[in-house]
């Protein structure tokens, strides 16, 4: 074993954590004295998940368009953040009226709306 860039660590863990670390070490064929490799592996996996999660969140955030500076080009359903709401939802956009509605239906060639919403940002629905 190469002892490059290694540090000595003393840690106090619960019986359950110790048992689980030993179980994982046994599963990959490591002796008890090399339990640090299991800890290294867990830390690397956690760092990779966080990095991937952060990158996904950055990509998701970059897809938001600010309303009313950017408006959808077509009528349809979009993901929106309603002013004052805690979570995003979907609403219908009517291009002609430039307003957002929970739903709409067409009667006699024009749209009858229920309640118009004030939104702060929007993005297209993901493709499936």
Secondary structure in CASP SS format (residue, H / E / C, confidence):
PFRMAT SS
TARGET T0000
AUTHOR 0000-0000-0000
METHOD secondary structure of the structure
MODEL  1
X C 1.00
X C 1.00
X C 1.00
X C 1.00
X C 1.00
X C 1.00
X C 1.00
X C 1.00
X C 1.00
X C 1.00
X C 1.00
X C 1.00
X C 1.00
X C 1.00
X H 1.00
X H 1.00
X H 1.00
X H 1.00
X H 1.00
X H 1.00
X H 1.00
X H 1.00
X H 1.00
X H 1.00
X H 1.00
X H 1.00
X H 1.00
X C 1.00
X C 1.00
X C 1.00
X C 1.00
X H 1.00
X H 1.00
X H 1.00
X H 1.00
X H 1.00
X H 1.00
X H 1.00
X H 1.00
X H 1.00
X H 1.00
X H 1.00
X H 1.00
X H 1.00
X H 1.00
X H 1.00
X H 1.00
X H 1.00
X H 1.00
X H 1.00
X H 1.00
X H 1.00
X H 1.00
X H 1.00
X H 1.00
X H 1.00
X H 1.00
X H 1.00
X H 1.00
X H 1.00
X H 1.00
X H 1.00
X C 1.00
X C 1.00
X E 1.00
X E 1.00
X C 1.00
X C 1.00
X C 1.00
X C 1.00
X C 1.00
X C 1.00
X C 1.00
X C 1.00
X C 1.00
X E 1.00
X E 1.00
X E 1.00
X E 1.00
X E 1.00
X E 1.00
X E 1.00
X C 1.00
X C 1.00
X C 1.00
X C 1.00
X C 1.00
X C 1.00
X E 1.00
X E 1.00
X E 1.00
X E 1.00
X E 1.00
X E 1.00
X C 1.00
X C 1.00
X C 1.00
X C 1.00
X E 1.00
X E 1.00
X E 1.00
X C 1.00
X C 1.00
X E 1.00
X E 1.00
X E 1.00
X E 1.00
X C 1.00
X C 1.00
X E 1.00
X E 1.00
X E 1.00
X E 1.00
X C 1.00
X C 1.00
X E 1.00
X E 1.00
X C 1.00
X E 1.00
X E 1.00
X E 1.00
X E 1.00
X E 1.00
X E 1.00
X C 1.00
X C 1.00
X C 1.00
X C 1.00
END
